[in-house]
Amino acid sequence: MRNQLLFVRILVPLAVGFPVAEPLPAADKKLPIEQTSNDLVDISATAIVDKDQIRQELGSDLGGDIVVVRVTVRPVGDKAIQVSLDDFLLISGKDGQRAQPYSPSQIAGNSTLVVTPQGTRNAGLGANNNGPIWGGIPGTGSRPHQVPGNGAGIGSTTAETTTVDSKVDVSSSDKPNPLLAVLKEKVLPEKEITQPISGLLYFQMVGGKLKPKDLELHYKGPAGRLSLRFRP
């Protein structure tokens, strides 16, 4: 018995004085790929940037400056969730562009998109024209073009983030665009849901050729905030 008590008295100080290992530093946080969720909603998405794939999906490449994202929104639990196009934002990690989805009527209705970038991208040697970009109706053969503006100064090496503003001008044509019915049929529905829904989101990204790995989809809606990126 005396030996046992002596053993305990020696063991306890050793245990108390034993150094505690510090937690390992957290790994760099990266966005989940093509699927993310919280306690209220699960969102999965794939990006379609290839013109041929967009044409196969919709019958048109939408003018070449449209990125199509296929989204599935699934409520987690029994609580209903309101889904809106304004819940989503597409960000380009390549040049900093940020875009919200267009409605089908903005793309193929009787209107014309006017897109104006604020600032310049990748300014360097030479001058970059940063005048407004006037875009025709995607899918009708009318391509966006740039109006002359003030260029960046020679020798500037600052790469500034570009934000894209847009407005819709009503055109004089009353002829319906047959593409409009296809876009309406496949767009992500805007409604309150208790069951999963799927659909397409249409974003306009002006400029160089983008790859899915360059893009991030951000959700900010009634179910919280979530973000994901796409596979290379």
PALO-695845 format. One line per field, with one value per residue: residue in one letter; x, y, z of N, C-alpha, C, O in turn. Coordinates in steps of 0.1 Angstrom, whole numbers, plus 2048, in hexadecimal, padded with zeros to 3 digits. Example, Ala and Ser with C-alpha at 12.3 -4.5 7.8 and 13.67 -1.06 7.14 Angstrom:
resn: a, s
n.x: 884, 880
n.y: 7C7, 7EA
n.z: 84E, 847
ca.x: 87B, 889
ca.y: 7D3, 7F5
ca.z: 84E, 847
c.x: 884, 881
c.y: 7DF, 800
c.z: 84E, 84F
o.x: 88E, 886
o.y: 7DF, 80B
o.z: 855, 850
# end
This chain:
resn: m, r, n, q, l, l, f, v, r, i, l, v, p, l, a, v, g, f, p, v, a, e, p, l, p, a, a, d, k, k, l, p, i, e, q, t, s, n, d, l, v, d, i, s, a, t, a, i, v, d, k, d, q, i, r, q, e, l, g, s, d, l, g, g, d, i, v, v, v, r, v, t, v, r, p, v, g, d, k, a, i, q, v, s, l, d, d, f, l, l, i, s, g, k, d, g, q, r, a, q, p, y, s, p, s, q, i, a, g, n, s, t, l, v, v, t, p, q, g, t, r, n, a, g, l, g, a, n, n, n, g, p, i, w, g, g, i, p, g, t, g, s, r, p, h, q, v, p, g, n, g, a, g, i, g, s, t, t, a, e, t, t, t, v, d, s, k, v, d, v, s, s, s, d, k, p, n, p, l, l, a, v, l, k, e, k, v, l, p, e, k, e, i, t, q, p, i, s, g, l, l, y, f, q, m, v, g, g, k, l, k, p, k, d, l, e, l, h, y, k, g, p, a, g, r, l, s, l, r, f, r, p
n.x: 808, 813, 826, 816, 80A, 820, 828, 813, 815, 82D, 827, 812, 81D, 82E, 81B, 80D, 821, 827, 82F, 817, 80D, 80D, 7F1, 7F0, 7F7, 7DC, 7D2, 7D4, 7B6, 7A0, 789, 76C, 768, 751, 73C, 72A, 71F, 709, 6F7, 6DE, 6DC, 6E6, 6FD, 706, 71A, 724, 73A, 735, 748, 752, 74C, 741, 735, 722, 713, 709, 6F9, 6E6, 6E0, 6EC, 70A, 708, 714, 72F, 739, 72D, 72B, 720, 710, 708, 6F2, 6E8, 6D2, 6CC, 6B6, 6BF, 6B1, 690, 689, 67C, 68B, 692, 69A, 6AE, 6BA, 6CB, 6D8, 6F0, 713, 72D, 74F, 76E, 78D, 7A2, 7A2, 793, 778, 756, 736, 712, 6F7, 6E6, 6C4, 6AF, 6A2, 6B3, 6C8, 6BE, 6A8, 693, 6A8, 6C7, 6E6, 6FB, 71B, 732, 753, 763, 780, 7A0, 7B0, 7CD, 7E0, 7FC, 81A, 816, 7F5, 7D5, 7B4, 79A, 780, 75B, 74A, 735, 71B, 70B, 6EC, 6F0, 6F4, 6E9, 6FB, 706, 722, 733, 743, 75E, 75D, 772, 788, 798, 7B9, 7D0, 7ED, 80E, 826, 81A, 815, 802, 7E9, 7C8, 7A8, 78B, 76A, 74A, 731, 70F, 6F4, 6D3, 6C8, 6AB, 6A3, 698, 68D, 672, 671, 66F, 688, 692, 6A3, 69D, 688, 695, 6A8, 699, 68C, 6A1, 6AD, 6B7, 69D, 68B, 67F, 66D, 679, 677, 681, 69C, 6A8, 6B2, 6C5, 6D0, 6E8, 6EF, 70B, 71D, 73E, 756, 771, 791, 796, 787, 78B, 77C, 789, 791, 77C, 765, 748, 731, 719, 700, 6E7, 6C6, 6CC, 6E5, 709, 71E, 739, 749, 760, 76B, 772, 792
n.y: 7F4, 80D, 80F, 813, 82C, 83D, 83A, 847, 861, 869, 867, 879, 895, 893, 890, 8A8, 8BA, 8B4, 8BE, 8CF, 8C9, 8E1, 8EC, 8E2, 8F8, 906, 8FA, 90B, 91A, 90F, 914, 8FE, 8E6, 8E8, 8E1, 8E9, 8F0, 8F8, 8F9, 8FE, 8FD, 8ED, 8F0, 8EA, 8EC, 8F0, 8FD, 90B, 914, 911, 918, 906, 8F3, 903, 909, 8F0, 8EB, 900, 907, 91D, 931, 948, 95F, 95F, 96C, 964, 951, 932, 924, 906, 8FF, 8F0, 8F2, 8E8, 8E4, 8E0, 8CD, 8D5, 8EF, 909, 91A, 938, 93D, 951, 962, 977, 96E, 964, 967, 96A, 968, 971, 964, 96A, 984, 993, 99A, 99E, 990, 990, 979, 97B, 980, 96B, 97C, 993, 989, 97E, 98C, 9A8, 9BC, 9CE, 9C8, 9DE, 9E0, 9EB, 9ED, 9F6, A06, 9F7, 9DA, 9C6, 9DA, 9E6, 9E8, 9FE, A08, A03, A00, A0D, A13, A13, 9F4, 9E8, 9D2, 9BB, 9A9, 98A, 96C, 974, 97A, 993, 9A3, 9AD, 9CE, 9E5, A07, A23, A2E, A3E, A33, A1E, A2A, A2A, A13, A0D, 9F5, 9EB, 9D4, 9D7, 9D1, 9C8, 9D3, 9CD, 9DF, 9E1, 9E9, 9E8, 9EE, 9F6, 9E8, 9EF, 9DA, 9C3, 9A9, 988, 976, 956, 948, 950, 941, 929, 930, 939, 921, 912, 920, 926, 922, 93C, 93C, 931, 915, 8F3, 8DB, 8CD, 8E1, 8E7, 8F9, 912, 92C, 94C, 95E, 97B, 97F, 994, 996, 985, 962, 94C, 932, 916, 913, 92C, 939, 942, 93A, 94B, 94A, 95D, 95F, 959, 942, 946, 94A, 93D, 92E, 922, 912, 908, 8EA, 8E4
n.z: 800, 809, 7F5, 7DE, 7E4, 7E4, 7C9, 7BC, 7C6, 7BA, 79F, 799, 79A, 784, 76F, 770, 76A, 750, 730, 71B, 6FA, 6E0, 6CB, 6A9, 68E, 67B, 65B, 63B, 633, 61A, 600, 5FD, 5E3, 5CA, 5DB, 5F8, 61A, 635, 655, 64B, 62F, 611, 5F7, 5D6, 5B8, 596, 57D, 55D, 543, 52A, 508, 4F5, 506, 514, 4FE, 4F7, 50D, 50D, 4F3, 4E9, 4EB, 4FA, 4F3, 4FC, 512, 529, 546, 551, 56D, 57D, 596, 5B4, 5CE, 5EE, 609, 62B, 643, 64F, 64B, 637, 61B, 60B, 5E9, 5D4, 5B7, 5BD, 5D3, 5CC, 5C2, 5AB, 5AA, 59B, 59F, 58F, 584, 595, 590, 598, 598, 596, 591, 571, 567, 551, 53F, 53E, 52F, 517, 510, 503, 504, 50B, 518, 52B, 534, 54B, 554, 573, 577, 570, 563, 56A, 562, 550, 53E, 522, 518, 526, 51A, 52C, 528, 527, 523, 50A, 507, 4F2, 4EE, 4FB, 4E9, 4D2, 4BF, 4C1, 4CD, 4EB, 4EC, 4F0, 4FA, 4F3, 50D, 529, 52B, 53E, 54F, 540, 54B, 563, 57B, 58B, 595, 593, 5A3, 592, 58F, 583, 575, 56B, 554, 546, 526, 514, 4F6, 4D4, 4C7, 4C4, 4C0, 4CC, 4DE, 4D7, 4E8, 501, 50D, 512, 525, 53A, 541, 54B, 55F, 582, 598, 5A8, 5C7, 5E5, 5F6, 601, 5F9, 5E5, 5CA, 5A8, 58F, 576, 578, 56A, 562, 55A, 54F, 547, 530, 531, 529, 53E, 557, 568, 581, 587, 593, 5AD, 5BF, 5D2, 5EC, 5FB, 60E, 61C, 62A, 634, 630, 616, 604, 5E6, 5D0, 5AF, 59D, 58C
ca.x: 800, 81C, 82C, 80D, 808, 82C, 828, 809, 81B, 837, 821, 80A, 825, 833, 810, 80A, 82B, 82A, 82C, 80C, 810, 805, 7EA, 7F6, 7F1, 7D1, 7D6, 7CE, 7A8, 79D, 77A, 769, 767, 744, 731, 72C, 712, 708, 6EC, 6D1, 6DB, 6F2, 6FE, 710, 71A, 72E, 73B, 737, 74E, 755, 742, 73A, 72D, 717, 70A, 702, 6EF, 6DC, 6DE, 6F4, 715, 704, 71D, 73C, 73D, 724, 72F, 714, 713, 6FD, 6F1, 6DE, 6D0, 6C4, 6B5, 6C3, 6A7, 682, 686, 67C, 696, 68F, 6A5, 6AD, 6C6, 6D3, 6E0, 6FD, 71D, 738, 75C, 779, 79A, 7AB, 7A2, 78B, 76B, 74B, 72A, 706, 6F0, 6DC, 6B8, 6AF, 69E, 6BE, 6D1, 6B8, 69B, 694, 6B0, 6D5, 6EE, 706, 724, 73D, 75C, 768, 78E, 7A7, 7B6, 7DA, 7E6, 80A, 820, 80C, 7E8, 7C9, 7A8, 790, 773, 750, 747, 727, 719, 6FF, 6E5, 6F7, 6ED, 6E4, 706, 70B, 72C, 737, 74F, 762, 75E, 77F, 788, 7A6, 7C2, 7D9, 7FA, 819, 82E, 813, 815, 7F8, 7DD, 7BC, 79C, 781, 75D, 742, 723, 707, 6E6, 6CB, 6C1, 6A0, 6A4, 68B, 688, 667, 672, 674, 694, 68F, 6AB, 697, 680, 69E, 6AF, 68F, 689, 6AC, 6B3, 6B4, 690, 68B, 673, 670, 67B, 679, 687, 6A7, 6A5, 6BE, 6C3, 6DC, 6EA, 6F6, 713, 726, 74B, 75C, 780, 798, 791, 787, 78A, 774, 792, 793, 770, 75F, 73A, 72D, 70B, 6FD, 6D8, 6BF, 6D2, 6F3, 713, 725, 741, 74F, 768, 768, 77D, 79A
ca.y: 800, 818, 810, 818, 83A, 843, 83B, 851, 86E, 86C, 867, 885, 8A0, 891, 892, 8B6, 8C2, 8B0, 8C9, 8CE, 8CD, 8EC, 8E8, 8E5, 904, 902, 8FB, 916, 917, 910, 912, 8F1, 8E4, 8E5, 8DD, 8EF, 8EF, 8FB, 8F3, 901, 8FB, 8E6, 8F6, 8E4, 8F4, 8EE, 909, 908, 920, 90D, 91C, 8FA, 8ED, 90C, 908, 8E3, 8EC, 90A, 90A, 929, 934, 954, 96B, 95D, 972, 95E, 945, 92B, 91C, 8FE, 900, 8E8, 8F7, 8DE, 8E7, 8D6, 8CD, 8D8, 8FE, 90E, 924, 940, 93E, 95C, 964, 980, 967, 95E, 970, 963, 970, 96C, 966, 96E, 993, 99A, 99D, 999, 991, 989, 973, 982, 979, 968, 988, 99C, 983, 97B, 994, 9B3, 9C6, 9CE, 9CA, 9E7, 9DC, 9F5, 9EA, A02, A04, 9F0, 9CD, 9C3, 9E5, 9E4, 9F0, A01, A0E, 9FA, A08, A09, A19, A0A, 9E9, 9E7, 9C4, 9B8, 99E, 97D, 962, 97A, 97E, 9A1, 9A1, 9BA, 9D5, 9EF, A15, A28, A35, A41, A28, A1E, A31, A22, A10, A09, 9E6, 9E7, 9CD, 9DC, 9C9, 9CE, 9D0, 9CF, 9E4, 9DF, 9ED, 9E3, 9F8, 9EF, 9E9, 9F2, 9CE, 9BC, 99B, 980, 96E, 948, 943, 954, 936, 91F, 935, 939, 913, 90C, 929, 922, 928, 945, 938, 92B, 906, 8E9, 8D0, 8D2, 8E6, 8E9, 902, 918, 93A, 951, 969, 981, 982, 99A, 996, 979, 955, 947, 923, 914, 914, 93A, 93E, 93E, 93D, 94F, 94B, 965, 95F, 957, 937, 949, 94D, 931, 930, 917, 914, 8FE, 8E1, 8E9
ca.z: 800, 809, 7E8, 7D5, 7E6, 7DF, 7BB, 7B8, 7C9, 7B0, 791, 797, 796, 776, 766, 770, 764, 742, 726, 712, 6EC, 6DA, 6BF, 69C, 686, 672, 64D, 634, 630, 60C, 5FD, 5F8, 5D5, 5C4, 5E4, 605, 621, 644, 65C, 645, 621, 60A, 5E9, 5CD, 5AC, 58C, 574, 54E, 53D, 51C, 4FF, 4F0, 511, 515, 4F2, 4F8, 518, 50B, 4E5, 4E6, 4F4, 501, 4F0, 4FF, 51F, 533, 54E, 556, 579, 580, 5A4, 5BB, 5DC, 5F6, 617, 635, 64D, 64A, 64A, 629, 617, 5FF, 5E0, 5CB, 5AF, 5C4, 5DE, 5C7, 5BD, 5A5, 5AB, 594, 5A5, 585, 582, 5A0, 58C, 5A0, 590, 59A, 585, 569, 564, 543, 537, 53C, 526, 50A, 50E, 4FA, 50B, 508, 524, 52A, 53E, 54D, 55F, 57A, 57A, 566, 567, 565, 55B, 550, 533, 518, 51D, 525, 519, 536, 525, 529, 519, 506, 503, 4EB, 4F4, 4F9, 4E1, 4C5, 4B6, 4C4, 4D7, 4F2, 4E7, 4FA, 4F6, 4F7, 51A, 52E, 52D, 549, 54C, 53D, 556, 56F, 57D, 595, 590, 59B, 5A3, 589, 592, 576, 577, 55E, 554, 53B, 51E, 50D, 4E7, 4CD, 4C1, 4CB, 4BC, 4D7, 4DC, 4DA, 4F3, 50E, 513, 517, 531, 545, 545, 552, 56A, 58F, 59C, 5B4, 5CF, 5F2, 5F4, 60B, 5F2, 5DC, 5BC, 5A0, 584, 571, 57A, 55F, 566, 54F, 553, 53B, 52F, 52C, 52A, 54C, 559, 575, 58D, 58A, 598, 5BA, 5C1, 5E0, 5F0, 607, 60E, 629, 631, 639, 626, 612, 5F8, 5E1, 5C4, 5A5, 599, 580
c.x: 809, 823, 823, 80B, 814, 82D, 81E, 80F, 826, 831, 819, 812, 82A, 828, 80D, 814, 82E, 826, 820, 80F, 807, 7FD, 7F1, 7F0, 7E7, 7D6, 7CE, 7C0, 7A6, 78E, 778, 766, 759, 739, 734, 71F, 714, 6FC, 6DF, 6D1, 6E8, 6F1, 709, 70F, 726, 72E, 73C, 73C, 752, 74A, 73A, 731, 721, 70D, 702, 6F7, 6E4, 6D8, 6E5, 6FF, 713, 70E, 72B, 741, 735, 72A, 722, 718, 706, 6FD, 6E6, 6DD, 6C7, 6C3, 6B9, 6B9, 69A, 67F, 687, 686, 691, 69B, 6A3, 6BA, 6D0, 6DB, 6EE, 706, 728, 744, 767, 786, 7A5, 7AD, 799, 77D, 761, 73E, 71E, 6FF, 6E7, 6D0, 6B7, 6AB, 6A9, 6C7, 6CA, 6AB, 69D, 69B, 6BF, 6DD, 6F9, 70F, 730, 746, 762, 777, 794, 7AC, 7C4, 7E1, 7F5, 810, 816, 800, 7DD, 7BD, 79E, 783, 768, 74E, 738, 724, 70B, 6F8, 6EC, 6EE, 6E8, 6EF, 70C, 715, 72F, 743, 752, 763, 76B, 77E, 796, 7AE, 7CA, 7E6, 804, 822, 827, 812, 80B, 7EC, 7D1, 7B1, 792, 773, 755, 734, 71C, 6F9, 6E0, 6C5, 6B7, 6A2, 697, 685, 67D, 668, 677, 680, 691, 697, 6A5, 690, 689, 6A4, 6A5, 68C, 694, 6B2, 6AF, 6A7, 692, 67D, 677, 66F, 67C, 680, 692, 6A2, 6B3, 6BB, 6D0, 6DC, 6F3, 6FE, 71B, 733, 753, 76B, 785, 791, 792, 786, 783, 77D, 794, 787, 76C, 750, 737, 71E, 70A, 6EE, 6D3, 6C5, 6E1, 6FC, 71C, 72D, 747, 757, 765, 775, 785, 794
c.y: 80D, 81A, 817, 827, 842, 845, 846, 85F, 872, 86F, 874, 891, 89F, 894, 8A1, 8BE, 8BE, 8BB, 8C6, 8D2, 8D8, 8E7, 8EB, 8F1, 8FF, 903, 906, 912, 919, 90E, 904, 8F1, 8DF, 8E0, 8E3, 8EF, 8F5, 8F4, 8F5, 8FD, 8F4, 8EB, 8EF, 8EB, 8EF, 8FA, 904, 914, 91D, 911, 910, 8F3, 8F5, 90A, 8FB, 8E4, 8F5, 90D, 916, 92B, 941, 95F, 96A, 963, 96E, 952, 93F, 923, 913, 8FC, 8F7, 8EE, 8ED, 8E2, 8DC, 8D7, 8D1, 8E6, 902, 919, 92B, 941, 949, 95D, 96D, 97A, 964, 969, 967, 96D, 969, 96F, 96A, 97D, 99A, 99E, 997, 99B, 98A, 983, 97C, 979, 975, 974, 992, 996, 982, 982, 99F, 9BF, 9C5, 9D0, 9D4, 9E4, 9E5, 9F0, 9F6, 9FF, 9FC, 9E3, 9CB, 9CE, 9E3, 9EC, 9F2, A07, A04, A03, A04, A10, A0F, 9FF, 9E8, 9D9, 9C3, 9AD, 991, 974, 967, 97D, 98B, 99F, 9AE, 9C0, 9E0, 9FD, A1B, A30, A39, A35, A29, A24, A27, A20, A0C, 9FA, 9E2, 9E0, 9D0, 9D2, 9D0, 9CA, 9D4, 9D3, 9E2, 9E5, 9E7, 9EE, 9F0, 9F2, 9EB, 9E5, 9C7, 9AD, 992, 978, 960, 942, 946, 949, 92B, 923, 935, 92B, 90E, 914, 923, 929, 931, 942, 933, 91C, 8FF, 8DC, 8D5, 8D7, 8E8, 8F3, 909, 927, 940, 95E, 96E, 984, 987, 999, 988, 96C, 94F, 937, 921, 916, 923, 940, 939, 942, 93F, 950, 953, 967, 95C, 94B, 939, 94C, 940, 935, 923, 91B, 908, 8F6, 8E7, 8E4
c.z: 800, 7FC, 7DD, 7D7, 7E2, 7D0, 7B6, 7BA, 7BF, 7A2, 78F, 793, 788, 76C, 765, 769, 756, 738, 71D, 704, 6E7, 6CE, 6B2, 695, 67C, 663, 646, 630, 621, 60A, 5F9, 5E9, 5D1, 5CD, 5F2, 60C, 62F, 64A, 655, 636, 61C, 5FC, 5E2, 5BF, 5A3, 582, 566, 548, 52E, 513, 4F9, 4FA, 513, 50A, 4F2, 503, 514, 4FC, 4E0, 4F0, 4FC, 4FE, 4F4, 50C, 52B, 539, 554, 562, 57C, 590, 5A9, 5CA, 5E3, 604, 620, 641, 646, 648, 63B, 627, 60A, 5F6, 5D6, 5C3, 5B6, 5D0, 5DA, 5C1, 5B7, 5A5, 5A3, 59B, 59C, 583, 58C, 59C, 595, 598, 597, 58E, 57E, 568, 555, 53A, 535, 531, 518, 508, 504, 501, 507, 515, 521, 536, 53F, 558, 566, 57E, 56E, 56B, 561, 55D, 55C, 545, 528, 51F, 51B, 524, 523, 534, 527, 51F, 517, 501, 4FD, 4F2, 4F1, 4F2, 4D4, 4BB, 4B8, 4D0, 4DE, 4EC, 4F1, 4F3, 4FB, 505, 51D, 531, 539, 545, 549, 549, 563, 570, 587, 58F, 598, 599, 59A, 58E, 585, 57A, 56A, 560, 547, 533, 515, 4FE, 4E1, 4C6, 4CA, 4C8, 4C7, 4D4, 4E0, 4E6, 501, 515, 519, 524, 53D, 54A, 54E, 55E, 578, 594, 5A8, 5BC, 5DC, 5F0, 601, 606, 5E9, 5CF, 5B5, 594, 580, 576, 56F, 563, 55A, 555, 547, 53C, 52B, 52F, 538, 54C, 566, 581, 590, 592, 5A6, 5BA, 5CF, 5E1, 5FC, 607, 61C, 631, 636, 62D, 623, 606, 5F3, 5D4, 5BB, 5A2, 58D, 573
o.x: 806, 825, 827, 80A, 813, 831, 821, 80D, 828, 836, 81A, 80E, 82B, 82A, 80A, 811, 837, 81B, 81F, 814, 7FB, 803, 7F8, 7E4, 7E9, 7DE, 7C4, 7BE, 7A8, 788, 780, 763, 755, 72F, 740, 714, 71F, 6F7, 6D5, 6C6, 6F3, 6E7, 714, 704, 730, 723, 744, 735, 754, 73E, 72E, 726, 716, 701, 6F7, 6ED, 6D8, 6CF, 6E3, 6FE, 71C, 70F, 733, 74C, 736, 72E, 71A, 722, 6FB, 707, 6DB, 6E8, 6BB, 6CD, 6B7, 6B9, 698, 674, 690, 689, 68D, 6A6, 698, 6C5, 6DC, 6E4, 6F6, 701, 72D, 743, 769, 789, 7B0, 7B8, 798, 776, 763, 73B, 720, 701, 6E0, 6D0, 6BE, 6B0, 6A9, 6CF, 6D1, 6A3, 6A8, 696, 6C3, 6D9, 700, 70B, 736, 742, 765, 77A, 78D, 7AD, 7C6, 7E6, 7FB, 80B, 80E, 800, 7DC, 7BB, 79A, 77C, 76A, 752, 730, 72B, 701, 6FD, 6ED, 6E2, 6E2, 6EC, 716, 711, 72E, 74C, 749, 769, 76F, 774, 79F, 7A9, 7CB, 7EA, 804, 825, 82E, 80F, 80B, 7E7, 7D1, 7AF, 790, 771, 758, 72D, 722, 6F4, 6E7, 6BD, 6B9, 6A4, 68C, 67A, 67F, 65F, 682, 682, 68D, 693, 6A9, 691, 686, 6A6, 6A9, 68A, 691, 6BB, 6A5, 6A7, 69A, 673, 683, 666, 681, 683, 692, 698, 6BD, 6AF, 6DB, 6D2, 6FC, 6F8, 71E, 734, 755, 772, 77F, 787, 79D, 781, 783, 777, 798, 788, 76F, 74D, 73A, 717, 710, 6E9, 6DA, 6C4, 6E7, 6F8, 720, 729, 749, 755, 75E, 780, 77E, 799
o.y: 816, 825, 81F, 82F, 84D, 84F, 84D, 868, 87E, 877, 87A, 898, 8A9, 89A, 8A6, 8C8, 8C4, 8C0, 8BB, 8DD, 8D7, 8DE, 8F5, 8F2, 8F5, 90D, 90B, 907, 924, 907, 8FE, 8FB, 8D4, 8DC, 8E2, 8EE, 8F7, 8EB, 8EE, 8F9, 8F6, 8EB, 8ED, 8EF, 8EA, 8FF, 8FA, 91E, 927, 90D, 911, 8EF, 8F0, 90A, 8FA, 8DD, 8F2, 914, 91A, 926, 945, 968, 972, 960, 973, 949, 946, 91B, 919, 8F8, 8F6, 8EE, 8EA, 8E4, 8D0, 8E1, 8D0, 8EA, 8FF, 921, 925, 945, 94B, 959, 96C, 981, 960, 973, 95E, 978, 95D, 97A, 96D, 982, 9A7, 9A4, 98C, 9A5, 97F, 988, 985, 96D, 97C, 975, 999, 99E, 985, 97F, 9A0, 9C9, 9BA, 9DA, 9D4, 9E6, 9E8, 9F0, A00, 9F6, 9F9, 9E1, 9CE, 9CB, 9E0, 9F7, 9E9, A0A, 9FE, A0C, 9F8, A14, A03, A02, 9E7, 9D5, 9C8, 9A8, 98D, 973, 95F, 983, 98F, 99B, 9B9, 9B9, 9E5, 9FF, A18, A37, A37, A2C, A34, A23, A1B, A29, A07, 9F3, 9D6, 9E4, 9CB, 9CC, 9DC, 9BE, 9DD, 9CC, 9E2, 9E7, 9E3, 9F5, 9E6, 9FD, 9E9, 9E6, 9C5, 9A6, 995, 973, 95D, 938, 93F, 947, 926, 91B, 932, 928, 906, 90F, 91C, 936, 92E, 946, 930, 916, 904, 8D3, 8E1, 8D1, 8EB, 8F4, 907, 92D, 939, 968, 967, 98C, 980, 99A, 981, 96C, 94F, 931, 92A, 91B, 926, 94C, 92E, 94D, 937, 955, 951, 970, 95D, 94B, 930, 950, 939, 93E, 91A, 925, 8FE, 8FA, 8ED, 8E7
o.z: 7F8, 7F8, 7D5, 7CD, 7DC, 7CB, 7AC, 7B2, 7BC, 79B, 784, 78A, 781, 762, 75A, 762, 750, 739, 718, 702, 6E9, 6C6, 6B1, 696, 676, 660, 64B, 62A, 61B, 612, 5F2, 5E3, 5D4, 5C9, 5F6, 606, 634, 644, 658, 631, 621, 5F5, 5E7, 5BB, 5A8, 57F, 563, 546, 527, 516, 4F8, 4F6, 516, 50C, 4EE, 501, 518, 4F9, 4D5, 4FB, 504, 507, 4F1, 511, 536, 532, 55A, 561, 57D, 595, 5A3, 5D1, 5DF, 60B, 61D, 648, 63A, 643, 634, 630, 601, 5FB, 5D1, 5C8, 5B5, 5D5, 5E2, 5BC, 5BE, 5A1, 5A4, 59F, 5A0, 582, 58B, 5A3, 59A, 593, 59C, 583, 584, 568, 54D, 52F, 52B, 52B, 50E, 4FF, 4FE, 503, 502, 51C, 517, 542, 535, 564, 55F, 586, 564, 577, 555, 552, 566, 542, 525, 52B, 511, 52C, 524, 53E, 529, 513, 520, 4F7, 501, 4FC, 4E5, 4F4, 4CD, 4B1, 4B3, 4DB, 4D8, 4E7, 4F8, 4E8, 506, 507, 515, 538, 53F, 53A, 54E, 550, 56C, 566, 58C, 584, 5A4, 58F, 59B, 590, 57E, 581, 55F, 56B, 53E, 539, 510, 4FA, 4E7, 4C1, 4D6, 4CC, 4CD, 4C9, 4EC, 4EC, 50A, 521, 523, 52E, 548, 556, 557, 565, 579, 593, 5B1, 5B7, 5DF, 5EA, 60B, 60D, 5E5, 5C9, 5BB, 590, 587, 577, 56A, 567, 551, 55F, 53D, 546, 523, 536, 53E, 543, 56F, 58B, 59C, 596, 5AA, 5B5, 5D8, 5D9, 606, 600, 626, 63D, 63A, 623, 62C, 5FE, 5FB, 5CF, 5BF, 5A4, 584, 569
# end
